[in-house]
Amino acid sequence: MKMTGLSQAGGRCPVEEDIVAYLRDELELLEKEKIDKHLAGCSLCHANAESFRETIRELERPGEPPLSCDLTSAILARFPQETWNRDQPSPFRKTPFLRLLLRMAAGLVIAVGIGYVTRHSWLSPRSGQARAREQGLLWLVHAQEKSGQWDPVQWGGEREYTVGLTGMALLSVVRSGDDLPGREKSIEQAVAFLLKQQAQSGRLGDEFAGTMYNHGIASVALLEAYNSTRDPDLVKPIEEALAFMRTRQLRSGGWGYKRGSSESANTSISVWPLQALLLAARMGLEDADRALERGLAWLVTVVDHRGQFGYAQLQQRPEGSNALTAMGAYCVLKAVNEGVQINPEIRGKIEMALARQSGEETQKTDFYRTYFQVCALKEAHADKWVESLAALRDDLVSSRQQSGPNEGSWNPEDQWGSVGGRIYSTALASLSLERR
């Protein structure tokens, strides 16, 4: 039985497994807050929750036998023996309604038991957000080429960004968790492909205007892959990729489209090397402190008095302020959480800008902006932004492909969709829905 009807409060009722997880304190703060609010306004779900609570209390009582594949006999055995003595008249045989209730109770306990066992397995029915993410990741795994790459052209993107988009998809798969079918093989093939694209200089991908997008994203993906697998064969290629990153760091401290004294750094490119350096510093793979310090020092120079980030300089926002501010806020707040000292006044302005942005309703799809907004809000650790984070993710869930050959993926309908195609949109949407 799934409680998918509308509640008295006007919201959609959670499924039974999520109520059980809520009662067992297994949900993240975001999901817990939503169910808290829902139960306060829905008498039906509140009553169900109380019933589940009693069942859970029974199941967790010390000394009870462990769950087995055949729970029915164990459940029925708990009723008084005289009730089931075939030599005596049974009230349950005479009352069909009571017999039905008994079967429903036994079925509920079985369902709850199965829910405990399978909650963390791939087949477990979980929240809408978790299911949407799982479907997106499965689509990505199936879309991967035998060579290990994800081919942007096949899915509406540009070939020159193959390395960056393969890195983006790999990042999604790496962060999926161990339950994703085909995960290990997918990671192995994608890593092998990226390493084949590494030049002697350490550069990942070809040299062109978007080199640092490709290199930055692929470096982050390889670092996350190493963090997951601890494959020692990845250490040297990663160190070479980081070394190349430092050679491309401009005097200002940021990164731009090409190397040269006349080149201007920009926020859009710089956030990827900064993420890589933060990961490297945390993992102890590379002495990245100096490059990281210089990069962050440049990044805060483009923060205005309202906490909004510019592109290459203050108040320069050719594509608007929201995406740039989300990108910059994520890097700054992540750095703070990693122990990097940032001017408290600047940090306060950035958090205020993030709060204003989170309260705005956006009608235009932008997977890049949404991804960085979600990342920044999670780094902020602020309870007041829980609803904003939920709204961003709910919008993603409702916009994915519900049927057809691309079921589970996201249409590349934002301003960068023609560059990244369906690989870009699905990878970033899946990353935006990750639980951690």
Summary of the structure (lengths in Angstrom):
residues: 436
radius of gyration: 25.6
end to end distance: 29.2
largest distance: 97.0
contacts: 1405
relative contact order: 0.09
helix: 61%
strand: 1%
